[in-house]
Amino acid sequence: MTSAIVSNVAALVLAVLMLAGAMCACVFKNLLSAVIATAFVSLMAALLFYLLHAPDVAMAEASIGAALTTAIFVIAIKKTTGSEEK
């Protein structure tokens, strides 16, 4: 019984952190900060999937959602902001 309560509380905390990260990503003016916030949301989603006993989905979310997508966004931001500064 207590492990179920702890699991539910942890899932609720992760969901609240995901919502806070998503709101931060929408509010941030700096694109790099917004990308980092979305990576945080994806990482929290991966932890939530792992907590819900879906480790395969958690690994896919962590590797593709948090790592690869963030890297692609950061590279795109770095390549496009140089043209604005000139």
N, C-alpha and C positions, 0 to 999 in steps of 0.2 A: 504494500500500500504506500509506504513512504517513498519508494523508488519511483512510483508513478507520479506522485506529487512533485518530486524533484524534477522529473522529466518534463512535466507540464510547465513548471515554473521556468526551466531552462529554455523551453520552446517559446514561451511568452517573452522572455528577455531577448532572445535572438530576433523574434519578430519585431519587437519595439526598436531594437538596434537597426534592423533593416529599414524600417520606416524612417528613422532619424537620418540614416545615411542617404536614403532616397530624397528626403526633403533637402538635405544639404547639397546634394548633387544638382537639384533644381535651382537652388538659391545662389550658389557660387557663381561669380562673374568670371573667374579664372578657369579656363578650360582644363588645365592640368589638374587643378583641385577637384573639379567635377568628375574627371575620369578616375581619380583616386577614390572619390566617394562611391562611385559605381562599382569599383573593384571591391571596396569594403562591403557593399551590399551583396555582391556575388559571393564573397567569402563567408558572410553570415548565412547565406542561403545554403552553401555547401555544408557548413556546420549543422544547420538545421536538418538537412537531408541525412547526414550521418546520425544525428540524434534520433531520427525517425526510422532507423535501421534500413537505410538505403545507401550502403557504402559505394555501390557502383555509380549511382547518380551523383553522389557527393564528389567522387573523384572526377567525374566528367565536368561537373560545375566548377570545381576548383581549377582544373587544368585549362578548360576552354573558356569558361566564363570569367574567372578572376585573372588568370595568367595571360592567355593568348589574346583575348579581346583587349585587355588593358595595354599590352605591348603594342598591338596594332594601333590603338588610339593615340598612344604616346608618340609613336613614330609619325603618325599622320599630323599630329599637332606640331611636332618639331619641324617637319618638312614644310608645313603651310605657314607658320608664323614668321618665318624668315622673309617671306615675300611681303608681308604687311609692314615690316619694320623699315624697308628700303624706301 
